[in-house]
Each structure stands twice: as structure tokens, then as C-alpha cells.
Amino acid sequence: IAVLGTAILVLATALPGREHRRTGEERARAFDKARQIIDTYGGDTLDYFALRDDKSWLFSGSTLIAYSVINRVMLVSPDPIGPVNERLDAWTDAMDLADANGWYVGILGASASWLPIYQAAGLTGMYIGDEAIVDCQTFSLKGKAMKSLRGAYNRVSKAGYRGEVMRPLEASPELRAQMEELATETRQGGAERGYSMTLSRLFDERDTELLLAVCFGPESKPVAFNQYIPAAQINGYSLDLMRRTNSSDAPNGLTDFVIIETINWMAEHGLNGLGLNFAVMRAVIAGENGEGRWQSAERALLHRFSESMQIESLYTFNK
């Protein structure tokens, strides 16, 4: 029985399709190497999410490929990060790894600049939506178009709420405990879920460059917060986590208030881009995908799903 059990274990380990993820000290060293590559060559609004704890890392020269294997699919996200002149070789290494293990390959959140390489490898691009990015240096609450948003901001401010922007690791132990509790109020399930646009951790000592915007209520207790990751390519930050209290006493517009406070802080510090939510199928909802029976049916289907999912509402919020 012992010999048979050992043979089965060896066979199962040798079979293709298994992902061998680094652990312990090896994982820590790989994290530092991945972080260095992101600091040197990264900076897109999705790049920092390559450091999620559920992702594996393939290093090809000076390039980082972050991925997870899910149901035999090597799901890469974000795009590989590294020198432009290494792109073809790096993606060849990624495809070779997938072939050696019998994995299919997919990329989530692919950027336009990488599409030619993916398509040359036999992959097909599919539109899934757009990301909203605010120019903090030109943003203003003035004018007729901003009347509703301006009213929401002023209403929250006059009610005694205030915003504060800080580094997450600068937060006091008491504030950390309050925010960790707040983060679970409206979350469905016991764990943070995400893959391409969520870091799924708070107050980790490794995340030294994150930004935290907190809204404090009249009693100086946090009632809403946003966490952002660094995005050097837009000279700013990109949204990671967005949470607010589910208390019925809290006014509408808390999330708007936190975002506007973040924009104001960034403008004062000479920063430009603030990446916000990803709007699923935005161009379809906005009617930019053409006219015809198929396009009309697609919009109608998304409208129907919007009754139970944040599709149209997220697009409207971003707009």
C-alpha cells in the first residue's frame, strides 16, 4: 500500500496541468523581484495587481508575467511587465510554459499595445469594457453639468463629514481596526474577491506606496474609504477598494465625497490621473457599437441584467 501510494503521488505530481506556486522564503524573494520589475517598468493602472497573493510569477529576462491557473486555464493579468524589446520573447516563454503543462491561455484586461503579440500567438481579442480615468488637474465641480455632484459633495460636507488622505501604513491601530470592520459591512461573503482590479488585502507591510482616502463622520469615526494603488504611467493612482457604511443614518453621496476629496488632494500634490471603476460593456450601453438587431439585442440584455448587477449604474456613476 505504501509503495502504491507513493507511486500515485509521484504520478499525480508529474502530470501536466498542475500549478507549482512558490511558498515561504522563495515566495518572498520572488515578490521582491516582481516588485522591483513593476517599479522599473510598470505603472499601468493594473500593474500593481500583479502582486496579488493568489498569482504565480514567471520571470523572463527582465519581464514579469503574473498568472493563475484556473480550471486548466493559464489566466494572465495584467499584461506582462518589462522592457518593450523583450515582449515577444517573454510571451513565447509564457506560451511554452502553458504548452508544457497542457494549459489553455487567456489574458484579462489586455491593453491595446499588447494585442498584436497576442493575436500573432493565435489569440482573439474580445471587448469587455472600459476604465474611467479622471484628470485631477482639470476636474472641477463648477458648471451646470456638475450641479448634482456638487450638491452631493456640499450636502455631505455640511453634515459634518470630512475627508483625510494618507498612506495606509500610517493609520493608527485603532483606525485600522475600524476600517477592517467597515470593509466587511457591505461585502458579500467572508473574503475579498477579485483578480484583475482588486488587491484583496489591507494594511500589508509590503504595500508601502498605496494611498488611502477616508471619510470621517461627525463623531470622527470612519464611514467610508477608498484604497488606491500607484499608477506611474498616469502620474497618479488607480482604484483598488471602495467601501462605505450600510447605516441608514449615513447620507447619500459618501462615495462621491471620498473620490472628490482624493481628486482635490492629488491636484494639490501635482498628480494627474485617478483610475476609477471598470465599466463593463460601456461602449455597448452608450450605443457606440453600431446599430442593428444584434446591437439592440445586446443593449437590451445588458439593460435587463442591470436590474440585479452594477452595469448601467456603474457606467452612469463613472460618467
JOPEVEN-V651079 format. One record per helix or strand of 3 or more residues. SS is the DSSP state (hx for helix, st for strand). FROM is the first residue (numbers start at 1). TO is the last residue. If there is no record, write none. Layout:
ss:SS from:FROM to:TO
ss:SS from:FROM to:TO
This chain:
ss:hx from:2 to:14
ss:hx from:24 to:41
ss:hx from:47 to:51
ss:st from:56 to:60
ss:st from:63 to:70
ss:st from:73 to:76
ss:hx from:84 to:101
ss:st from:104 to:107
ss:hx from:112 to:120
ss:st from:129 to:135
ss:hx from:144 to:158
ss:st from:162 to:166
ss:hx from:168 to:170
ss:hx from:173 to:183
ss:st from:211 to:216
ss:st from:222 to:231
ss:hx from:232 to:234
ss:st from:236 to:244
ss:hx from:254 to:268
ss:st from:273 to:280
ss:hx from:282 to:285
ss:hx from:293 to:305
ss:hx from:312 to:318
